[in-house]
Amino acid sequence: MTGIFIFSGTSEGRRLSKALAEAGADVHVRVATEYGAEVMGYDDDIDVQVGSCGGAEGIAKVIADNGYGIVVDATHPYALNITEHIRQACESTGAEYIRLKRDESVTDSDNIVKVSSVQEAIDYLKDKEGNILASTGSKDIALYTQIPDYKERVTARVLSTMESVQKCAEYGFSGKNLICAQGPFSEDTNYATLRQIDAKFIVTKDSGTAGGYEDKVRAARRAGATVVLIERPKEEGSSYDEVVSILEERLGLKMDRDQDSRRTVNIIGIGMGGNGLTLSAKQRIDDSDLVVGAKRMVESVAAGKRVLEEYRSDEIIDYLEKNPEYRNVSILMSGDIGFYSGAKKLLERIDREKYEVNTEPGISSAVYLCSKIGASWQDVYMTSAHGREANLIGLSRIHGKVFTLLSEEESVHAMAKQFIDYDMDVRITVGQDFGYETEEIFTGSPKEVLEHSFGKLCVALIQNDSPIRSNPISISDEDFTRGDAPMTKSEVRALSVAKLKICDDSVIYDVGAGTGSVSIEMALCAVNGMVYAIEKEDTAADLIEVNKLKFKTPNLQVVRGLAPEAMEDLPTPTHAFIGGSSGNLKDIVACLLKKNPQIRIVINSVTVETLEETTQVVKEFDLVEEEITCVNVSKARKLGKYHLMTAQNPVYIAVVRGR
């Protein structure tokens, strides 16, 4: 039998074995335990055997009997005995020995104590106080019994095999001071374990990135624990890529170097000016071979690193595709990645089959501002007016606190002027240039904010001590400013708006808006949406503008003209209310369906003729007819000591939608 003989026991060994098998090589793998074979996956294309072969002589016999010309040693860097036996066996049989060396980790940190052996780690810990997480495996578990009160202070984390459990139990490790699980473990898992057992120390070996070593160090730093590191023995050998090159040349194969080895992309929120960077985020940046972000971001946190000054998602991904040499990339985002961040688009675009994606939060400007002024942010409504429309008037009308992202001074002054125009009694706190020398926080009335100067990077917290919490549906008719224009009465208006089933961010047309009573109620409901009040009569349109200011609905836009012509250039609607069609109902519905075939429409009719026109339109356009309701409303009026019911005109409400 010929082929390549691999001693595995690491993730690199498994990766190499699978890459060779996929390339067509005859692969034979030897692992020390049944557990090691299970982790290999029992691939049909790979011959996996369990056992150490019985020392150097046993290994030499297996090599000679099977005619192996190449032997790869991919065992753990701390497995010195088996490495020496494999080397001796190759020397005696003439087989080529290739050592696959695990990449070394960066171990310089103020929370790391370096020792040369497990016994030296025990000697260091004997006179120390505090609980200990022992993550060096079951092989050396007996040494930990030298630590005073070890059954109370030491928790062992070992593989979940019967052999490991039995060995630990033999020395008194069971129950709460024994954790059985398969690593590597994430930073969060390590952190949770350290906190759960209140560990002040973690004993570990340098298992490299693949073995989760860096995650242990970062978790320990977060938990305030000291890492007692058993340094890796000095070893000679070749990296994974170097071993692949050697084997490709020897075997005449082309191997997939990226097999089970995606490139790493870290999407990192850096806070304000880089001052909101978490420790784990800093570690990821330090470990990166490329840092990407806007100029001010990379300058603040990526000193000494290779950088790409770019913030657009498409351009970033295109660059990564064209530059595969960058294996570990950190992409910087201002503030926090979960709050109006470019991270959203980037996460949608990035190919998870090519890239392993890690995300790191940053301290957001909202949290920072509230902290600076001593305000809680659990009850703050969060939005952004940075490069987008935001109904700050409407939101501040119903919320006690509204936080918004802004941009430069111009946006701050525009916001303040709007609050003045709508006569809003609010207090505004503006923060500028967080994390930079020009950082400043200013609090004042809208007028005071308008008169103040601000920087380039601004945010604001708007506080209203008397927000309106009540449901806006069914405003009293007398509350509207009225003229001779027709108005949909309160009860019919409430039912019509309810039947529309509008959402917080709906885009709604009010065709034949009259005084704008329906428009106002819809705008109050769709506070993050937009209402277009289409009205042909100037006097009525003027009334809508008056009521718009009165009810504080800047998300209502008056469109003067006759429908459907006046609707042609408006954004796509999600809903429409038709209170007056001027005989153009068919053309209006046709225009609405052209813009949105699934639109939801409520059509009100006062006359039987308009109702008949509505039913004809429903048939002609094959609309879904949800219901047609006739509403008869009578309202009481006082006559002396009596109440007389006065009837209003009956109104037909048709609820239809496209298919």
VEXDREN-2710 file (C-alpha; in Angstrom, 1 decimal):
% VEXDREN-2710
k/r/px/py/pz
1/MET/0.0/0.0/0.0
2/THR/1.3/3.5/-0.8
3/GLY/0.0/6.9/0.1
4/ILE/0.6/9.7/2.5
5/PHE/0.6/9.0/6.3
6/ILE/-0.6/11.8/8.6
7/PHE/-0.4/11.9/12.4
8/SER/-3.3/14.2/13.3
9/GLY/-4.6/15.7/16.4
10/THR/-5.2/19.3/15.4
11/SER/-7.6/21.3/13.3
12/GLU/-4.8/21.9/10.8
13/GLY/-4.3/18.2/10.5
14/ARG/-7.9/17.6/9.8
15/ARG/-8.0/20.4/7.3
16/LEU/-4.9/19.1/5.5
17/SER/-6.3/15.5/5.4
18/LYS/-9.5/16.6/3.8
19/ALA/-7.8/18.9/1.3
20/LEU/-5.5/16.0/0.2
21/ALA/-8.4/13.6/-0.1
22/GLU/-10.4/16.1/-2.2
23/ALA/-7.4/16.5/-4.5
24/GLY/-7.3/12.7/-5.1
25/ALA/-4.5/11.7/-2.7
26/ASP/-4.4/8.3/-0.9
27/VAL/-4.7/9.6/2.7
28/HIS/-4.1/7.5/5.8
29/VAL/-4.5/9.2/9.2
30/ARG/-3.5/8.1/12.6
31/VAL/-5.1/9.6/15.8
32/ALA/-4.5/8.9/19.4
33/THR/-8.0/8.4/20.6
34/GLU/-11.5/7.3/19.4
35/TYR/-12.5/10.9/20.1
36/GLY/-9.9/12.1/17.7
37/ALA/-11.3/9.8/15.0
38/GLU/-14.8/11.0/15.7
39/VAL/-13.7/14.6/15.2
40/MET/-12.1/13.6/11.9
41/GLY/-15.6/12.8/10.8
42/TYR/-14.9/9.2/9.4
43/ASP/-14.6/10.5/5.9
44/ASP/-15.1/7.7/3.3
45/ASP/-12.1/9.0/1.3
46/ILE/-9.8/9.0/4.3
47/ASP/-8.5/5.9/6.2
48/VAL/-8.5/6.8/9.9
49/GLN/-6.9/4.5/12.5
50/VAL/-6.8/4.9/16.2
51/GLY/-3.6/4.3/18.3
52/SER/-0.1/5.6/18.7
53/CYS/1.5/2.6/17.0
54/GLY/3.6/1.8/20.0
55/GLY/6.5/4.2/20.0
56/ALA/9.2/4.9/17.4
57/GLU/9.6/1.2/16.5
58/GLY/5.9/0.6/16.1
59/ILE/5.6/3.7/13.9
60/ALA/8.5/2.6/11.8
61/LYS/6.9/-0.8/11.3
62/VAL/3.6/0.8/10.1
63/ILE/5.6/3.0/7.7
64/ALA/7.6/0.1/6.3
65/ASP/4.7/-2.4/6.0
66/ASN/2.6/0.1/4.1
67/GLY/5.4/1.7/2.0
68/TYR/4.6/5.2/3.1
69/GLY/7.1/7.6/1.5
70/ILE/5.8/10.8/3.1
71/VAL/4.8/11.3/6.8
72/VAL/3.2/14.5/8.0
73/ASP/3.4/15.2/11.7
74/ALA/0.3/17.4/12.5
75/THR/0.1/16.6/16.2
76/HIS/-0.4/19.1/18.9
77/PRO/2.7/21.4/19.6
78/TYR/2.8/20.2/23.2
79/ALA/2.9/16.5/22.2
80/LEU/6.7/16.3/22.3
81/ASN/7.0/12.5/22.8
82/ILE/4.9/11.5/19.8
83/THR/6.7/14.1/17.6
84/GLU/10.1/12.7/18.6
85/HIS/8.9/9.1/17.9
86/ILE/7.6/10.0/14.5
87/ARG/10.9/11.8/13.6
88/GLN/12.9/8.7/14.7
89/ALA/10.7/6.4/12.7
90/CYS/11.1/8.4/9.6
91/GLU/14.9/8.5/10.0
92/SER/15.0/4.7/10.4
93/THR/12.8/4.0/7.4
94/GLY/13.9/6.7/5.0
95/ALA/10.4/8.3/4.8
96/GLU/10.3/12.0/4.3
97/TYR/9.3/13.8/7.6
98/ILE/7.2/17.0/7.3
99/ARG/6.3/18.9/10.4
100/LEU/3.1/20.9/10.2
101/LYS/3.6/23.7/12.6
102/ARG/0.7/25.6/14.2
103/ASP/1.0/29.4/13.8
104/GLU/2.3/31.1/16.9
105/SER/0.2/33.6/18.9
106/VAL/1.0/37.0/20.1
107/THR/1.4/36.6/23.9
108/ASP/2.4/40.0/25.0
109/SER/-0.2/41.3/27.4
110/ASP/-0.3/42.7/30.9
111/ASN/-2.6/39.9/32.2
112/ILE/-0.3/37.0/31.1
113/VAL/2.2/35.1/33.3
114/LYS/4.4/32.8/31.3
115/VAL/5.7/29.5/32.6
116/SER/7.4/26.6/31.0
117/SER/5.3/23.7/32.3
118/VAL/2.1/22.7/34.1
119/GLN/4.1/22.0/37.3
120/GLU/5.6/25.5/37.1
121/ALA/2.1/26.9/36.8
122/ILE/1.0/24.9/39.9
123/ASP/4.0/26.3/41.8
124/TYR/3.1/29.8/40.8
125/LEU/-0.6/29.3/42.0
126/LYS/0.1/27.6/45.2
127/ASP/0.3/30.8/47.3
128/LYS/-2.2/32.8/45.3
129/GLU/-5.8/33.5/46.3
130/GLY/-8.8/33.1/44.0
131/ASN/-10.5/30.4/41.9
132/ILE/-8.8/28.8/39.0
133/LEU/-10.0/27.5/35.6
134/ALA/-7.7/24.7/34.5
135/SER/-7.9/24.2/30.8
136/THR/-4.8/22.1/30.1
137/GLY/-6.7/18.8/29.7
138/SER/-7.0/15.7/31.8
139/LYS/-3.4/14.4/31.2
140/ASP/-1.9/16.6/33.9
141/ILE/-4.9/16.9/36.2
142/ALA/-3.2/15.1/39.1
143/LEU/-0.8/18.1/39.5
144/TYR/-3.6/20.4/40.4
145/THR/-4.2/18.5/43.6
146/GLN/-1.1/20.3/45.0
147/ILE/-3.1/23.5/45.2
148/PRO/-4.6/24.1/48.7
149/ASP/-8.3/23.6/48.8
150/TYR/-8.2/22.5/45.1
151/LYS/-11.6/20.9/45.3
152/GLU/-13.2/24.2/46.1
153/ARG/-10.9/26.5/44.1
154/VAL/-10.0/24.6/40.9
155/THR/-12.5/23.9/38.1
156/ALA/-11.1/21.6/35.4
157/ARG/-12.3/21.9/31.8
158/VAL/-11.6/18.8/29.8
159/LEU/-12.8/16.8/26.7
160/SER/-16.2/15.2/27.1
161/THR/-14.9/11.6/26.9
162/MET/-15.3/8.8/29.4
163/GLU/-11.5/8.5/29.8
164/SER/-11.2/12.2/30.7
165/VAL/-14.1/12.2/33.1
166/GLN/-12.9/9.0/34.9
167/LYS/-9.4/10.4/35.2
168/CYS/-10.7/13.7/36.7
169/ALA/-13.0/11.9/39.1
170/GLU/-10.1/9.8/40.3
171/TYR/-8.5/13.0/41.6
172/GLY/-11.6/14.5/43.0
173/PHE/-12.8/16.6/40.1
174/SER/-16.5/16.2/39.6
175/GLY/-19.8/18.0/39.9
176/LYS/-19.4/21.8/40.0
177/ASN/-15.6/21.8/39.5
178/LEU/-15.7/19.7/36.3
179/ILE/-16.7/21.0/32.9
180/CYS/-16.7/18.6/30.0
181/ALA/-16.9/20.0/26.5
182/GLN/-15.2/20.2/23.1
183/GLY/-13.3/23.4/22.2
184/PRO/-12.3/25.7/20.9
185/PHE/-14.4/28.0/22.9
186/SER/-15.5/31.5/21.8
187/GLU/-14.5/34.6/23.8
188/ASP/-18.0/34.9/25.1
189/THR/-18.1/31.3/26.3
190/ASN/-14.8/31.7/28.0
191/TYR/-15.9/34.9/29.6
192/ALA/-19.2/33.4/30.8
193/THR/-17.3/30.4/32.3
194/LEU/-14.8/32.6/34.1
195/ARG/-17.5/34.8/35.5
196/GLN/-19.6/31.8/36.6
197/ILE/-16.9/30.3/38.6
198/ASP/-15.5/33.7/39.7
199/ALA/-12.1/32.7/38.4
200/LYS/-9.1/34.9/39.1
201/PHE/-6.7/32.7/37.0
202/ILE/-6.9/30.6/33.9
203/VAL/-4.2/28.0/33.1
204/THR/-3.8/27.3/29.4
205/LYS/-1.5/26.3/26.7
206/ASP/-0.8/28.4/23.6
207/SER/-3.0/26.5/21.2
208/GLY/-3.0/29.2/18.6
209/THR/-5.9/30.9/16.9
210/ALA/-7.3/27.6/15.7
211/GLY/-7.3/26.3/19.3
212/GLY/-9.0/29.4/20.7
213/TYR/-6.0/30.8/22.6
214/GLU/-6.6/34.4/21.7
215/ASP/-10.3/34.1/22.7
216/LYS/-9.2/32.9/26.1
217/VAL/-6.8/35.9/26.6
218/ARG/-9.5/38.4/25.6
219/ALA/-12.1/36.7/27.8
220/ALA/-9.7/36.8/30.8
221/ARG/-8.9/40.5/30.2
222/ARG/-12.7/41.2/30.3
223/ALA/-13.2/39.1/33.4
224/GLY/-10.2/40.6/35.2
225/ALA/-8.5/37.2/35.3
226/THR/-4.8/36.4/34.9
227/VAL/-3.7/34.0/32.2
228/VAL/-1.1/31.5/33.4
229/LEU/0.4/30.5/30.0
230/ILE/2.4/27.4/29.6
231/GLU/4.6/28.5/26.7
232/ARG/4.8/26.5/23.6
233/PRO/8.0/24.4/23.2
234/LYS/10.3/25.8/20.5
235/GLU/9.7/23.8/17.3
236/GLU/10.9/23.6/13.8
237/GLY/8.5/23.0/10.9
238/SER/6.5/24.5/8.1
239/SER/3.3/26.6/8.1
240/TYR/0.1/25.1/6.6
241/ASP/0.6/26.9/3.3
242/GLU/4.2/25.8/3.1
243/VAL/3.2/22.2/3.8
244/VAL/0.6/22.4/1.0
245/SER/3.2/23.7/-1.4
246/ILE/5.6/20.8/-0.5
247/LEU/2.9/18.2/-1.0
248/GLU/1.7/19.6/-4.2
249/GLU/5.2/19.4/-5.6
250/ARG/5.8/15.9/-4.2
251/LEU/2.5/14.4/-5.3
252/GLY/1.8/16.4/-8.4
253/LEU/-1.6/17.6/-7.1
254/LYS/-3.4/20.8/-7.0
255/MET/-4.9/21.3/-3.5
256/ASP/-7.6/23.7/-2.4
257/ARG/-5.8/26.0/0.0
258/ASP/-9.0/27.7/1.1
259/GLN/-10.6/24.4/2.1
260/ASP/-12.4/25.1/5.4
261/SER/-10.3/28.3/5.7
262/ARG/-12.4/31.3/5.1
263/ARG/-10.9/34.7/5.3
264/THR/-11.8/36.7/8.4
265/VAL/-13.7/39.9/8.4
266/ASN/-14.2/41.9/11.6
267/ILE/-16.9/44.6/11.5
268/ILE/-16.1/46.8/14.4
269/GLY/-17.9/49.8/16.0
270/ILE/-15.2/52.2/17.2
271/GLY/-17.5/54.6/19.1
272/MET/-16.9/58.3/18.8
273/GLY/-13.4/59.2/17.5
274/GLY/-12.2/55.8/18.5
275/ASN/-12.9/56.4/22.2
276/GLY/-15.7/53.8/22.3
277/LEU/-13.5/50.9/21.3
278/THR/-14.0/47.7/23.4
279/LEU/-10.9/45.6/24.4
280/SER/-11.9/42.7/22.2
281/ALA/-12.4/45.0/19.3
282/LYS/-8.9/46.5/19.9
283/GLN/-7.5/43.0/19.9
284/ARG/-9.1/42.2/16.6
285/ILE/-7.7/45.3/15.0
286/ASP/-4.2/44.5/16.4
287/ASP/-4.4/41.0/14.9
288/SER/-5.6/42.3/11.4
289/ASP/-3.3/42.6/8.4
290/LEU/-5.6/45.2/6.9
291/VAL/-7.8/47.9/8.5
292/VAL/-10.6/49.5/6.4
293/GLY/-12.6/52.7/7.2
294/ALA/-13.1/56.4/6.6
295/LYS/-9.9/58.5/7.0
296/ARG/-10.8/59.8/10.4
297/MET/-11.5/56.3/11.7
298/VAL/-8.3/54.6/10.5
299/GLU/-6.3/57.5/11.7
300/SER/-7.7/57.2/15.2
301/VAL/-7.3/53.5/15.9
302/ALA/-5.1/51.9/13.2
303/ALA/-1.7/53.5/13.7
304/GLY/1.0/51.3/12.2
305/LYS/-1.4/49.0/10.4
306/ARG/-1.9/48.7/6.6
307/VAL/-5.1/50.6/5.9
308/LEU/-7.6/51.2/3.2
309/GLU/-9.5/54.5/3.4
310/GLU/-12.9/53.4/2.2
311/TYR/-16.4/53.4/3.8
312/ARG/-18.7/52.2/0.9
313/SER/-19.7/48.6/1.2
314/ASP/-19.6/47.7/-2.5
315/GLU/-16.1/49.2/-2.9
316/ILE/-14.8/47.4/0.2
317/ILE/-16.0/44.0/-0.9
318/ASP/-14.7/44.6/-4.4
319/TYR/-11.3/45.4/-2.9
320/LEU/-11.3/42.3/-0.8
321/GLU/-12.1/40.1/-3.8
322/LYS/-9.2/41.6/-5.7
323/ASN/-6.7/41.4/-2.9
324/PRO/-7.0/37.8/-1.4
325/GLU/-3.6/38.2/0.3
326/TYR/-5.4/40.0/3.2
327/ARG/-6.6/37.1/5.3
328/ASN/-7.7/39.0/8.5
329/VAL/-9.5/42.3/7.8
330/SER/-11.1/44.8/10.2
331/ILE/-13.7/47.2/8.9
332/LEU/-14.3/50.2/11.1
333/MET/-17.7/51.7/11.6
334/SER/-18.4/55.0/13.5
335/GLY/-20.3/54.6/16.8
336/ASP/-22.1/51.3/17.2
337/ILE/-22.7/48.9/14.3
338/GLY/-26.3/48.3/15.2
339/PHE/-27.5/52.0/15.1
340/TYR/-27.9/53.5/11.6
341/SER/-24.6/52.0/10.6
342/GLY/-23.1/51.0/7.2
343/ALA/-22.6/47.6/8.9
344/LYS/-26.1/46.6/7.9
345/LYS/-25.5/46.8/4.2
346/LEU/-22.1/45.2/4.5
347/LEU/-23.5/42.3/6.5
348/GLU/-26.1/41.8/3.8
349/ARG/-23.6/41.8/1.0
350/ILE/-20.7/39.8/2.4
351/ASP/-20.5/36.1/1.3
352/ARG/-20.4/33.9/4.4
353/GLU/-19.0/31.0/2.4
354/LYS/-15.9/33.0/1.7
355/TYR/-15.6/35.0/4.9
356/GLU/-15.9/34.3/8.6
357/VAL/-17.6/37.4/9.9
358/ASN/-17.1/38.7/13.5
359/THR/-19.0/41.7/14.8
360/GLU/-17.9/44.0/17.6
361/PRO/-20.2/46.7/19.1
362/GLY/-19.0/50.2/19.9
363/ILE/-20.2/52.8/22.4
364/SER/-22.9/54.7/20.5
365/SER/-23.1/58.5/20.5
366/ALA/-26.6/58.1/22.1
367/VAL/-25.2/56.2/25.1
368/TYR/-22.3/58.6/25.3
369/LEU/-24.5/61.8/25.3
370/CYS/-27.0/60.5/27.8
371/SER/-24.1/59.5/30.1
372/LYS/-22.5/62.9/29.8
373/ILE/-25.7/64.7/30.9
374/GLY/-26.8/62.2/33.4
375/ALA/-29.9/61.1/31.6
376/SER/-31.2/57.5/31.2
377/TRP/-31.6/56.2/27.7
378/GLN/-33.9/53.3/28.3
379/ASP/-36.9/55.5/27.5
380/VAL/-35.3/57.3/24.5
381/TYR/-36.7/57.0/21.0
382/MET/-33.8/56.5/18.7
383/THR/-33.7/57.8/15.1
384/SER/-31.5/59.5/12.6
385/ALA/-31.8/62.7/10.5
386/HIS/-28.3/62.2/9.1
387/GLY/-28.7/62.0/5.4
388/ARG/-32.3/61.0/5.7
389/GLU/-35.8/62.4/6.5
390/ALA/-36.9/62.1/10.1
391/ASN/-40.1/63.5/11.6
392/LEU/-38.5/65.0/14.7
393/ILE/-41.6/67.2/15.3
394/GLY/-44.0/64.3/15.3
395/LEU/-41.7/62.0/17.3
396/SER/-41.1/64.7/19.9
397/ARG/-44.8/65.3/20.1
398/ILE/-45.4/61.8/21.4
399/HIS/-42.1/60.9/23.1
400/GLY/-40.5/62.5/26.2
401/LYS/-37.0/61.9/24.8
402/VAL/-35.9/61.6/21.2
403/PHE/-32.3/61.1/20.2
404/THR/-31.2/61.8/16.6
405/LEU/-28.1/61.7/14.6
406/LEU/-27.4/64.9/12.7
407/SER/-24.6/66.1/10.5
408/GLU/-23.1/69.6/10.4
409/GLU/-24.2/72.9/11.9
410/GLU/-26.7/73.5/9.1
411/SER/-28.7/70.4/10.0
412/VAL/-28.8/71.5/13.7
413/HIS/-30.1/74.9/12.9
414/ALA/-32.6/73.5/10.4
415/MET/-33.9/71.2/13.2
416/ALA/-34.1/74.1/15.7
417/LYS/-36.0/76.4/13.2
418/GLN/-38.6/73.6/12.5
419/PHE/-39.3/73.4/16.3
420/ILE/-39.8/77.1/16.3
421/ASP/-42.1/77.1/13.3
422/TYR/-44.2/74.4/14.9
423/ASP/-44.2/76.2/18.3
424/MET/-42.8/73.2/20.1
425/ASP/-41.8/73.7/23.8
426/VAL/-38.9/71.4/24.0
427/ARG/-35.3/71.4/25.4
428/ILE/-32.6/70.4/23.0
429/THR/-29.1/69.1/24.0
430/VAL/-26.7/69.0/21.1
431/GLY/-23.4/67.1/21.3
432/GLN/-20.7/67.8/18.7
433/ASP/-17.4/66.1/17.6
434/PHE/-17.4/63.4/20.3
435/GLY/-14.0/62.0/20.9
436/TYR/-12.2/64.9/19.4
437/GLU/-10.6/68.1/20.8
438/THR/-13.6/70.1/19.7
439/GLU/-16.1/68.0/21.6
440/GLU/-18.8/70.1/23.2
441/ILE/-22.3/69.7/24.7
442/PHE/-24.8/72.5/24.5
443/THR/-28.4/72.6/26.0
444/GLY/-31.0/75.2/25.3
445/SER/-34.3/76.1/23.8
446/PRO/-34.8/75.8/20.0
447/LYS/-34.2/79.6/19.8
448/GLU/-30.9/79.3/21.8
449/VAL/-29.8/76.3/19.7
450/LEU/-30.5/78.3/16.5
451/GLU/-28.2/81.1/17.7
452/HIS/-25.3/78.8/18.7
453/SER/-22.5/77.6/16.5
454/PHE/-21.7/73.8/16.1
455/GLY/-19.1/71.5/14.7
456/LYS/-19.2/68.9/11.9
457/LEU/-20.4/65.8/13.7
458/CYS/-23.5/66.5/15.7
459/VAL/-26.2/64.6/17.6
460/ALA/-29.2/65.8/19.6
461/LEU/-31.4/64.7/22.5
462/ILE/-34.8/66.4/22.3
463/GLN/-36.8/66.4/25.6
464/ASN/-40.5/67.2/25.9
465/ASP/-41.9/67.3/29.4
466/SER/-45.5/67.0/28.2
467/PRO/-45.7/64.4/25.4
468/ILE/-49.1/63.5/24.0
469/ARG/-49.7/59.8/24.7
470/SER/-53.3/59.5/23.6
471/ASN/-54.5/57.8/20.4
472/PRO/-54.8/60.4/17.6
473/ILE/-57.8/58.8/16.0
474/SER/-61.2/60.7/16.1
475/ILE/-60.1/64.2/16.7
476/SER/-63.1/66.4/17.5
477/ASP/-64.4/68.3/14.4
478/GLU/-64.3/71.6/16.4
479/ASP/-60.6/71.3/16.9
480/PHE/-59.9/71.8/13.2
481/THR/-59.6/75.2/11.5
482/ARG/-62.5/75.1/9.1
483/GLY/-63.8/77.2/6.2
484/ASP/-66.3/76.3/3.4
485/ALA/-64.3/73.3/2.3
486/PRO/-66.0/69.9/3.0
487/MET/-64.7/67.9/5.9
488/THR/-65.1/64.2/6.7
489/LYS/-66.7/64.1/10.1
490/SER/-65.1/62.6/13.2
491/GLU/-66.9/59.2/13.4
492/VAL/-66.6/58.5/9.7
493/ARG/-63.0/59.7/9.7
494/ALA/-62.1/57.4/12.6
495/LEU/-63.6/54.4/10.9
496/SER/-62.1/55.2/7.5
497/VAL/-58.6/55.6/8.9
498/ALA/-59.0/52.4/10.9
499/LYS/-60.1/50.5/7.8
500/LEU/-56.9/51.6/6.0
501/LYS/-54.8/49.7/8.5
502/ILE/-51.8/52.1/8.0
503/CYS/-48.4/51.4/9.5
504/ASP/-46.0/53.6/11.3
505/ASP/-44.0/54.2/8.1
506/SER/-46.8/54.1/5.5
507/VAL/-46.9/56.4/2.4
508/ILE/-50.5/57.5/1.9
509/TYR/-52.4/59.6/-0.6
510/ASP/-55.5/61.6/0.5
511/VAL/-57.3/62.4/-2.7
512/GLY/-59.7/65.2/-2.4
513/ALA/-58.4/66.2/1.0
514/GLY/-60.7/69.1/1.8
515/THR/-59.8/70.7/5.1
516/GLY/-57.2/67.9/5.6
517/SER/-58.9/66.3/8.6
518/VAL/-58.3/62.7/7.3
519/SER/-54.7/63.7/6.2
520/ILE/-54.0/65.0/9.7
521/GLU/-55.1/61.8/11.5
522/MET/-53.2/59.6/9.1
523/ALA/-50.1/61.7/9.5
524/LEU/-50.4/61.4/13.3
525/CYS/-50.7/57.6/12.9
526/ALA/-47.9/57.2/10.3
527/VAL/-45.4/59.4/12.3
528/ASN/-42.4/57.9/10.4
529/GLY/-44.3/57.9/7.1
530/MET/-45.6/60.5/4.7
531/VAL/-49.1/61.7/3.8
532/TYR/-49.7/63.5/0.5
533/ALA/-52.9/65.6/0.7
534/ILE/-54.1/66.2/-2.9
535/GLU/-56.5/69.1/-3.2
536/LYS/-57.6/71.1/-6.3
537/GLU/-59.1/74.1/-4.5
538/ASP/-56.6/76.6/-3.2
539/THR/-58.7/77.8/-0.4
540/ALA/-59.0/74.2/0.9
541/ALA/-55.3/73.6/0.4
542/ASP/-54.6/76.8/2.4
543/LEU/-56.7/75.3/5.3
544/ILE/-54.7/72.1/5.2
545/GLU/-51.5/74.1/5.6
546/VAL/-53.0/75.9/8.7
547/ASN/-54.1/72.6/10.2
548/LYS/-50.7/71.0/9.4
549/LEU/-49.0/73.6/11.7
550/LYS/-51.7/73.4/14.3
551/PHE/-51.5/69.6/14.7
552/LYS/-47.7/69.5/14.3
553/THR/-47.6/67.2/11.3
554/PRO/-44.6/68.1/9.1
555/ASN/-44.9/64.6/7.5
556/LEU/-48.0/66.0/5.6
557/GLN/-47.3/67.5/2.2
558/VAL/-50.0/69.5/0.4
559/VAL/-50.2/68.8/-3.3
560/ARG/-52.2/71.4/-5.2
561/GLY/-53.9/70.1/-8.3
562/LEU/-56.5/67.7/-9.8
563/ALA/-56.0/64.0/-9.4
564/PRO/-54.8/61.9/-11.1
565/GLU/-52.5/64.4/-12.9
566/ALA/-51.3/65.8/-9.5
567/MET/-50.3/62.3/-8.4
568/GLU/-48.0/61.4/-11.3
569/ASP/-44.7/62.5/-9.8
570/LEU/-45.4/61.5/-6.2
571/PRO/-43.5/58.5/-4.5
572/THR/-45.1/55.1/-4.5
573/PRO/-48.0/54.9/-2.1
574/THR/-48.8/52.0/0.3
575/HIS/-52.3/53.2/1.0
576/ALA/-54.8/55.7/-0.4
577/PHE/-57.9/57.4/0.9
578/ILE/-60.3/58.8/-1.7
579/GLY/-62.8/61.3/-0.2
580/GLY/-63.4/63.2/-3.4
581/SER/-62.7/62.2/-7.0
582/SER/-64.4/65.0/-9.1
583/GLY/-65.7/62.4/-11.4
584/ASN/-62.2/60.9/-12.1
585/LEU/-62.4/57.8/-9.8
586/LYS/-61.5/55.3/-12.6
587/ASP/-58.4/57.3/-13.7
588/ILE/-57.4/57.8/-10.0
589/VAL/-57.6/54.1/-9.2
590/ALA/-55.7/53.2/-12.4
591/CYS/-52.9/55.6/-11.5
592/LEU/-52.7/54.1/-7.9
593/LEU/-52.6/50.6/-9.2
594/LYS/-49.9/51.5/-11.7
595/LYS/-47.8/52.8/-8.9
596/ASN/-48.5/49.9/-6.5
597/PRO/-50.5/46.9/-7.7
598/GLN/-51.0/45.7/-4.1
599/ILE/-52.2/49.1/-2.7
600/ARG/-54.9/49.3/-0.1
601/ILE/-57.6/51.8/-0.8
602/VAL/-60.6/53.2/1.2
603/ILE/-63.2/55.0/-1.0
604/ASN/-65.9/57.1/0.7
605/SER/-69.1/57.9/-1.1
606/VAL/-71.9/60.2/0.0
607/THR/-74.1/59.7/-3.1
608/VAL/-75.5/56.5/-4.6
609/GLU/-74.1/57.4/-7.9
610/THR/-70.5/57.6/-6.5
611/LEU/-71.1/54.2/-4.8
612/GLU/-72.2/52.7/-8.2
613/GLU/-69.0/54.2/-9.8
614/THR/-67.0/52.5/-7.0
615/THR/-68.5/49.1/-7.6
616/GLN/-67.9/49.4/-11.4
617/VAL/-64.2/50.3/-10.7
618/VAL/-63.9/47.3/-8.4
619/LYS/-65.1/45.0/-11.2
620/GLU/-63.1/46.6/-14.0
621/PHE/-59.8/46.4/-12.2
622/ASP/-60.5/43.1/-10.5
623/LEU/-59.9/44.5/-7.1
624/VAL/-60.2/42.5/-3.9
625/GLU/-63.4/43.8/-2.3
626/GLU/-63.0/43.4/1.5
627/GLU/-66.2/45.2/2.4
628/ILE/-68.6/48.0/1.7
629/THR/-70.2/49.6/4.8
630/CYS/-72.9/52.2/5.1
631/VAL/-72.4/54.4/8.1
632/ASN/-75.3/56.3/9.6
633/VAL/-74.4/58.8/12.3
634/SER/-76.7/60.8/14.4
635/LYS/-75.4/63.3/17.0
636/ALA/-77.2/64.8/19.9
637/ARG/-77.9/68.5/20.2
638/LYS/-79.5/70.2/23.2
639/LEU/-83.0/71.7/22.9
640/GLY/-83.8/73.1/26.3
641/LYS/-83.6/70.3/28.8
642/TYR/-83.9/67.7/25.9
643/HIS/-81.4/66.0/23.6
644/LEU/-82.5/65.7/19.9
645/MET/-80.6/63.4/17.6
646/THR/-79.6/65.1/14.3
647/ALA/-78.7/62.8/11.5
648/GLN/-75.7/63.3/9.3
649/ASN/-75.7/62.2/5.7
650/PRO/-75.1/58.4/5.4
651/VAL/-71.6/57.5/4.0
652/TYR/-70.6/54.4/2.1
653/ILE/-67.1/53.2/3.0
654/ALA/-65.6/50.7/0.5
655/VAL/-62.4/48.9/1.4
656/VAL/-60.5/47.4/-1.5
657/ARG/-57.0/46.4/-2.5
658/GLY/-55.0/45.3/-5.5
659/ARG/-54.0/41.7/-6.1
END
